[in-house]
């Protein structure tokens, strides 16, 4: 019983460390934003970043099934995807960290804004999505423009298990900052004249 309690305490502290690492990464990315004021500049336009998560919930992904869901990036901002996390369960059963289901499911992600598939073939979920405690960090953040449709098609390659699967696209909404953009354009025009 003492070993079980110590194991639970260790898992709790490991989770806290993972969250601290994640928050530190996010903070350092925001502080190193190129505009110097916390904004992010893309193609000469300054954006105000705000944390946001797009969530896709696949209920009852059956064996050999290929469910398909999508989300549309809101019209008022772009979305900079930085991290990916998943949660899976089987028949809505409770689980512990040590008994967390690892789904035999692969995914193909398509960005309608660019018309690109983000993988050459379906990739297993655990290869590109981490857990909530330690989300997968994309090697390079992916910018989805406002009104882009992001489509995810799954393939459950398990022989017998039906999964409930939640995919979290974690990142930043980028809202245009007209004041900073005007200042940037003014500064660029001033340097071109010299």
Beta strands, then each sheet from edge to edge (+ up, - down):
strand 1: 40-42
strand 2: 45-61
strand 3: 68-72
strand 4: 78-89
strand 5: 105-111
strand 6: 116-117
strand 7: 123-124
strand 8: 136-144
strand 9: 149-156
strand 10: 163-176
sheet 1: 1+ 2- 10+ 4- 8+
sheet 2: 3+ 9- 5+ 6-
sheet 3: 3+ 9- 5+ 7-
end
